[in-house]
Amino acid sequence: MHMKPSILLTNDDGVSSVGLWAAYEALAPIADVTIVAPATQQSAVGRSISIFEPLRASQIIMNDIPVWSVAGKPTDAVIIGLYALKLNPTLIVSGINIGENLSFESIMTSGTAGAALEGSNQGTKGIAFSLQVEDQGEKFDDPRHNEQNFDAAKRIVRDVVSRILAQGFCPHADVINVNIPSVIKGTYEVTRLARKLFHTGVEKRFDPRGRPYFWINGPLIEDAEEGTDVHAIRKGNISITPITLDCTAYKAESEARTLFSP
């Protein structure tokens, strides 16, 4: 009897997110899927990990499926799945995130990408899926009730994962970062990370007692150069970005040796 491949499915929007369940629906026909995800919204926590407090993981029933709800971060969920639950998956899938994860800044802060990176760091390659939103405010709405249509995104998730399961993971990549436009106009485009996604700003406000507080905000970058993930999404293509855990700046080695010579 042929055994299905196994997938550890996680995210950063929480175990009840419609994006997570869209990914489950896409993958369940082709793999044995186990959901191990944060109990609550954990966006923008990157690869942060809980080392100063204990973690609680509870098996609960959602949508008639037993899932693991972890009171921690996306990386915690991956580590619990691998080492506490001993799942030994073929692949880790993170997403579908509500909102795109593009550019240097997002890959470093995204909990969706962070979970996939942590899985690869622990020896199991990962794919991160994110779906563009037209209104950035949707990222901050209740992820249980997002009105976005996930049908096209589900087809992409199944196709990408099916290809990798059939042909193998890119040997020189640790994570494949997939961003799906809200309206798909083209096809797959293999991209590199753009430098920025947002024009970063800080807004100063005052509470009712007159004390200042701050919101980090800023509009999206309008576009980026050809070949980048930001530009691909702006064109309506599905961005496929191979990511490596190795952050070494190899081109800077000679300059660094000169700078720090005895």
N, C-alpha and C positions, 0 to 999 in steps of 0.2 A: 504494500500500500504506500503510495507516494505521500510524503509528509509535506504539508505546507510550510513555507518559511515563517519565522516568527518575527513580530515587530513589537517593540516597546514604543507606544504612542504617548507623547507628552505635549505640553504647550506652556505658555506663560499667561494666558488669559483666564486660567482656572478650569477646573474639571467639568464645569457646567457650560462652558462656552460652546456656542453653536458651531464655531469653526473647528473645534476639536471633534465634535460629533460628525461634522461633514467629512473630516478626514477618516474617521472610523468607518463611516458608511462606504467610503471609497475603497478602503483597504480590506475590510472584512471578507469580501469574496475571494481575495487572492492570498491572504495570509492569516495566521493566527495572531490576533492583535490583543495586546494587554495594555490597558490605559493605566498609566501611573502619572498623575498630574497634580499640580498645586491645588490646594483646597480653595484658594481665593485668587483674585487678580494679582499678578506679579509682573506686570510689564515693566520694561526698562531696568531690570535688576542685573542684566548681563550674566556673567558667570559667577556672581556672588554665591557664597556657600555658607551654610549655618554650622559654625564650629564652636559657638559659644552658648548654644542652647540645644536641648534635646529635640528630636523630631518625632512627631506622632503621624503614623500612617494608618488609615482606617479603610477597610474594604466595605464599600457601600454598593447599593444597587441604583443605577441610573439608566433610564430607557431600557429596563429589563436586562441590563448587562452588569455583571460585577466589575467594579473598577476600584482602583486604589487612589484615595484622596490623601495627599501629603500636606501637612501643615508646615510648609516651607517653600523654598524657591524652586524654579525649574531644575537647576543643577542638583538640588537635594532629591527631587523626584527621580531623576535618572540614577543617582547613586543608590537610593533605596531600591529601585527596581533591579539594578545589577547585583548588589551585594547583600541586601536583606531578603529580597524575594527570590534572588538567584535565577533570574529569568533567562539569561544567556541568549538574547535575541540575535537574529540574523542582522537586523538593522534597527536603528533608532530613527523615528520620524517625529518631528516637532512642528506643531501647527494644527490646523491652518490659522495663522495669526490674523487678527482683524486689524489691518493696516500694514503697509509696506515696510520692509526692513532693507533699506538700500544704503550704500555708501560706507565709508570708513566709520563714521560716527554711529550708525545704527548697528553695524556688525559688532561693535564693542559694547553697546549698551543693551541690545535686544536680548530679552530672556529666551525668546524663541531660538535665536541663533546660539545663545549661551548653552542651552540644553543639548543641542546637537554637538557643539564643540566639546562639551564635557563628556558626552558619550564617546566621542572619538578619542579624547584624551584617555579614557578608561579602556579603550581597545575595541569599541564597536562603532563603526562609521555611522554618520548621521546625515539626514536631509532636513532642512528647515524650509517650511512653506509659509508664505505670507501673501495676503490678498489686499491689493490696493483699495483704499476707500476714497471716495470723491470728497467727502466732508471729513476733515481731520477730527472734528468733534466726535465722530462715531467711535474713535479709539477709546474714548472716555465714557461711553455709554455702557449700560449693563450688557456684558457679552452673552448673556443667556437669551437676549431678545433682539439681536441684530437683524435688521430687515434686509440685509444684502443677500443677493442670490448666489448661492455657492455651487450651482450645478456645473458651470464650466470649470470652476476650481477643482471640484471633485474629479472631473475627467482628467485634468492635468496631474493631480496627485496620483491617481491610479496608473496613468501612463508613465510618469517619471519613475515611480517605484518599480513598476513592472519591468521597465528597461534595465534598471540597475540590478534587480534580482536575476534577470536573465543573462545579462552581459558582464556583471561585476562592477564594483565601485571603481571610479577613476583612481588608479594606483597612486598618483602623486597628490591627491586631494584628501583632506580629512573630513570636510563637510561640503555638501552641495547646497548653496543658498538659492532657493527658487522664489522669485517674486512674480505674481500673477496680476496683470492689469485688471481693473474693474470691468473693462470692455476689451476683449481680446480682438485685435485687428490683424495680427500677424501670426508668427509662429515662434518656435524656440530661438533664442539668441544667446550664445555663450558670451558672457560679459566680464568686465573687471569692475571692481568697486570704484564708484565716483568718490570724490573727496568729501563732499558735503551733501546733506539732504535738506537741511534747514538753514535759514538765516537766523542765527541764535540771537536772542534778545532777552532782556529782563525788564519786567514791568513792576514798578514800585506802587504799592497801594497802602491804604491805612485802615486799620481795624476801627471798630466803634470807639475805642479808647484813645485813638490818635496815634497808635504805635504802628510803625511801618512793617510791612511784610512784602515778599517778593514772589512773582510768578516767573519762571523760566518759560519763554515762549518764542515765537518767531514763525514767519511763513515758510512754506516749502521753497526750495530752489526751483526756479522756473524750468531749467534744463541743465544738462551737462554734456561733455564732449561725446562724440561718436565712440561707440564701443563700451560705454559704461552702463551699469545697471540702471541708473537714473534715466539715461537717454532711451534705453530699450523700453522701459515702462511708459515713458512719455509717448513713444511711437505706438504703443499697444502691443508690443512683443512680450513674450514670457522670458524673463531674465533668468539665466542659469549661470551662477557664479561659483566656480570652484574655490574653496577656501582652505588655507593651511593653518595649522596651529603654530607653525614656526614663524615668529614675528621678527626674526633676525634680519637686519638691514644689510644684506650681503654686499651691496654696492658701496656701502660706507666703511667697509672693513679697512681698506688701505688708508683712508683719511683718518680713521680712528687710531690706527697703528702709528701714524705720523704724529697725531696730536698727543698721544700718550706714550711716546717713545721715552726710554730712560734718559 
